[in-house]
Amino acid sequence: MRITNLRIEIVGRAISDYRITDRDLEFRTLDAAGRDFPDQRSTWRRLTANELLLHLRLETVVGSWFVEKIRESEEELQAAAA
């Protein structure tokens, strides 16, 4: 699976970056200007199963995006196998 990214930006707020790598959902936070924070917030980390489930249960933009991208990946794999 290729790396797929989602960025959520609200003017004047920290930026939330999400990416899918190897079917895992990862997250980091950048400052409002898109720069790394000096602490660990800007380091990519894998969401826990509970964090991912919360996004799916609440039907957040992140959860919906993740499901869509995983489905697309499955379809690509099936097409390549046919």
Protein Blocks (a to p, Z undefined) as FASTA:
>chain_A
ZZdddddddehiacdddddeehiacdddddfkopacfblmlpccdddfklmmmmmmnopa
klmmmmmmmmmmmmmmmmmmZZ
